[in-house]
Amino acid sequence: MKKLRANMDRYFDKLDERWRALPLRKQHQYTLYFFVGYLLLTVAVIGKVMYDTSKSGNDMVIEHIENPVLKSESPARLQDSVSTILKNQIYERK
């Protein structure tokens, strides 16, 4: 783990040296490009959210939750599985 941290530190130091070696005008230009990209991404996400929320089909259906296990299996099988689970808990089996 220490070796990984040391390698990352060296990599970031080298990256920082390369950044500082760039002319100031180039640094400003890259920073502006990254900011414009971030701004475009933000506008796209906000536009998508506004588009999705403005749709007319935003109805929320609230229903009771039904247990799918009770629908598909017989009660005898459920009793066996419950007793097995309890036995495993009592005897600490996995």
Secondary structure as UniProt FT lines:
FT   HELIX           2..21
FT   HELIX           24..54
FT   HELIX           68..72
FT   HELIX           75..91
//
